[in-house]
Amino acid sequence: MAVYPLDIAKIFMNGRSQAIRLPKEYRLEGSEVYIKKIEDTGTL
């Protein structure tokens, strides 16, 4: 199994929604992304 280094993103509240602040090197074009949550690791 390959091991990849991980960066950390900050979680914060935006009104009644939870949001994630991405480091600048992860900036994306557009307004939506696909996500998948891996329950046993907490990885998003």
C-alpha distances in whole Angstrom, upper triangle without the diagonal:
4,7,10,13,15,19,21,24,27,28,32,34,36,39,38,35,31,30,27,28,26,26,28,25,24,27,28,31,32,33,30,26,24,22,20,19,16,18,16,15,18,16,18
4,6,10,12,16,19,21,25,26,30,33,35,38,37,33,30,28,25,26,23,23,25,22,21,25,25,28,30,31,28,24,23,21,19,19,17,19,18,15,18,15,17
4,7,9,13,16,19,22,24,27,30,32,36,35,31,28,26,23,24,21,20,23,20,19,23,24,27,29,30,27,24,22,20,19,18,16,18,16,14,16,14,16
4,6,10,13,16,19,21,25,28,30,33,33,29,26,24,20,20,18,17,19,16,16,19,20,24,26,27,25,21,20,18,17,17,16,18,17,14,15,13,14
4,7,10,13,17,19,23,26,28,32,31,28,25,22,19,18,16,14,17,14,14,18,20,23,26,26,25,22,21,19,19,18,17,19,18,15,15,13,15
4,7,10,13,15,19,22,24,28,28,24,21,19,15,15,12,12,14,13,12,16,18,21,23,24,22,19,19,17,16,15,15,17,17,13,13,10,12
4,7,10,13,17,20,22,25,26,23,19,16,13,12,9,8,11,10,10,13,16,20,22,22,21,18,19,17,17,16,16,19,19,15,14,11,12
4,7,10,13,17,19,22,22,20,16,14,10,9,8,8,12,12,11,14,16,20,22,21,20,18,19,16,17,16,16,18,18,14,12,11,11
4,7,10,13,15,19,19,16,13,10,6,6,5,6,10,11,10,12,14,18,19,18,17,16,17,14,16,15,16,17,19,15,13,11,10
4,7,10,12,16,16,14,11,8,6,5,7,9,12,14,13,14,16,20,20,19,18,17,18,16,17,16,18,18,20,17,14,13,12
4,7,10,13,13,11,7,6,5,6,9,12,15,17,15,16,17,20,20,18,17,17,18,15,16,15,17,17,19,16,13,13,12
4,7,10,10,9,6,5,6,8,11,14,16,19,17,17,19,21,21,18,18,18,19,17,19,17,20,20,22,20,16,16,15
4,6,7,6,5,6,9,10,14,17,19,22,20,19,20,22,21,18,18,19,20,18,20,18,21,21,23,22,18,19,17
4,6,5,6,6,9,11,14,17,19,22,20,18,19,21,19,16,16,18,19,18,20,20,23,23,26,24,20,21,18
4,6,8,10,13,15,18,21,23,26,23,22,22,23,22,18,19,20,22,21,23,22,25,25,28,27,23,23,21
4,7,10,13,16,19,22,24,27,24,23,24,25,23,19,19,20,21,19,21,20,23,22,25,25,21,22,20
4,6,10,13,16,19,21,24,21,20,20,21,20,16,15,16,17,16,17,17,20,20,23,22,18,19,16
4,7,10,13,17,19,21,18,18,19,21,19,16,15,15,16,14,15,14,17,17,20,19,15,15,13
4,7,10,13,15,17,15,14,15,17,16,14,13,13,14,13,15,14,17,18,20,19,15,15,12
4,6,10,12,14,12,12,13,16,16,14,13,12,14,12,14,13,16,17,19,17,14,13,10
4,7,9,12,10,10,12,15,16,14,14,14,16,15,17,17,19,20,22,19,16,15,13
4,6,8,6,7,10,13,14,14,14,13,15,14,16,16,18,20,22,19,16,14,12
4,6,6,7,11,14,16,16,17,16,18,17,19,19,21,23,24,21,18,16,15
4,5,5,9,12,15,16,17,16,19,18,21,22,24,26,27,24,22,19,17
4,6,9,12,15,17,17,16,18,18,20,21,23,25,27,23,22,18,17
4,6,10,13,14,14,12,14,14,17,18,20,22,24,21,19,16,14
4,7,10,11,12,11,14,15,18,20,22,25,26,24,21,18,16
4,7,8,9,9,12,13,17,19,22,24,27,24,22,19,16
4,7,9,9,13,15,19,21,24,27,30,27,25,22,19
4,6,8,12,14,18,21,24,27,30,28,25,23,19
4,7,11,13,17,19,23,25,28,26,24,21,18
4,7,10,13,16,19,22,25,24,21,19,15
4,6,10,13,16,19,22,20,18,16,12
4,7,10,14,16,19,18,16,14,10
4,7,10,13,16,15,13,10,7
4,7,9,12,12,10,8,6
4,6,9,9,7,6,4
4,6,6,6,5,6
4,6,5,7,9
4,6,8,11
4,5,9
4,6
4
